[in-house]
Amino acid sequence: MNRGRKSSILVIEGSEERPRNTGKEVSVLKAKSAVLVCVTGQRDCDRLIRAGHAAAEREGLRLHVLSIQPPSACDTPCGDVLEYLRRTARDAGAEMTVYFQENAPVVAASFARRVGAEHIYTGMAEAPVNGFVEILHKLLPKVTLSMVGKDGTIYNIFPEEARQPVPAKLAAALK
């Protein structure tokens, strides 16, 4: 008997791989297999979900949406906004997870590792800067971070190993 073990069957036809439904859980995923979108309790974070959804579709990855609220937010009426963002996430094919914790970058990094995030989308920090993106980048240096501005412009922080050296001619021209 195979108690507690997950089994999967992979059907390979030509170059296409697809799991065959055996009535048991089937797991055929890349080791790092998700785009993570970090949202706050603001309605306009829907742009982050849309940007993350586009990336997940383009890269063939799963989409996760995460909101980390301070514990004091439990006492505030932010439910309508979080429900709107949850519906937006659902429409994009993602579940939305909400944590009420103080240390948002650490919680986000832990969640990102758990879901196998290889790309994280956040909003642009406004004044005062809380350091979320900087700390997240230090905790997850091999993950691409994309910050989406209010105008939809996307700014990226790429992992060190993904950065290409600047050719000497271009470097001289940039000086």
N, C-alpha and C positions, 0 to 999 in steps of 0.2 A: 504494500500500500504506500502511497506517496503523500503522506500527511504534511501539511504546512509548506510544501514546495510548490512553487509556481512552475508550470510547464508551458512551453510554447512550441509550436510547430511553424516552421518557416517554409513557405512554398516558393520555389524559384522557377520562374518560367521565362526563358530567354534572359534578358537583362533586368526584368522587373521582379522585385521581391515584394511579397505581401504575406501577411500572417493569415493562416487559415483558422476560421472560427471553430474551436473545439469545445466551446462551452466553458472553458477555463480562461483565466486571465492570460492575455498574450502581450508580451513586452518585446517590441522590436524598435528600439530607439537609439539614436546616436548617444555616445557617452555624455556629451554636452548637447542638450537638445531643446533649449528654450530661450525665448525672448521674455525678459521680465520688464514690466512697466511699473514704476513707482509713482503713485499719485498721492496728493494731499487731499484735504477735505474741500477743495475748490472745484466748482462746476466746470471751469474751463480746462481741467485736466483731461477732459475727453479728447483733446488734441493729442495728448501723449498716448492714449490708448489707440487712436487711429494710426499714429506713426508707428507704434510697436506692432500693431496688427499688420500693417503693410510690410514691415521688415520680416515678421514671422512667415507671412505668405511667400515673400520673395526668397527667403532662406530655407523654407520647408521645415520650420521649427514650431513647436508648441508655444502658446502665448499664456503668460501668467500676469495677473495684475495684483499689486500689493499696495496697501495703504497702511501706514504706521502713524497712529494718532497718539498724542500724549494722553496719559491716564485722565487728566482733567477734562478731556473732550467727552468723556462719558456723561458729564453733567451738562453738556451743551446740545442744542438742537441741530446737529449736523446730519441727522438721519436721512433727510430728503436728498441732500447732495450725494452722500455715500450710496443711497439707493439708485440715484440717477447714474452714477459711475458704475455701479454693479450691473445695471441693465446695459450700459454701453459695452462693458466687458463681455457680458453674455452674448450680445449681438455680434461681437468680434470673435466669438468662439472660445472665450476664456472664463475661468472662474476668478473671482476676486476674493482675496484674503485680506482681512483687517486685523491688525494687532493694536492693542493699546499699551504702548511701552514708551519709556523715556529715551533710550539709546537707539534712535532710528537707524543710523548707519550700520551698527553691529547686527541688529535684527534683520535688516535688508540683506547684508552680506551672508548671514546664516541661511536665510530663505533662498537666496540666489544659488548657493552651493547645493542646497537640498533639491532644487528643481533643475539643476544643471544649466543655469543661465550662461549663455555665451555672449549675450548682448543685453544691456540694461538701458532703458529710456527713463529720463527724469525731466522735470521742468528746469527752467533757468532760475538760479538763485537771485533773489532781489535783495536790496539792502534791508536789514543787515544780513550778511551772508552767515549761514549757520554751519557751513563746513561739511554738509551732507555728502556732496559729490567728491570733495577732496578725500574725506575719510573712506568713503566707499571705494575710491580708486586705490588707496593704500591697502585696503583689506583684500581687494580683488584685482591685483595688477594685471592679470591675464585676460580680463573681461573688457570688451569694448563698452564704453559709456557714451550715450548720446543724450544731449540736453536739447530740448525743444523749446524755442523761444515763443513768446505770445504771438508773433507774426508767422510762426510755422517754420522758421529757419532752424536747421538742425546743426549743432556743434558737436564734434566728436572728440573723445579721448581714446586713442588706440593703444593696445598693449605694446610694450617695448619691442617684442619680437616681430610685430606686424609693421613696424615703422621701417621704411626704406631709407638708406643713406642718401643724402642729397648729392647728386653728381657735382663734381668740382666746378664745372662751368656755371651751373645754376647757382651754386653757393657763392661764387665770386660775383655773379650778377645781383644777388640778393643783398650784398654788402653796401 
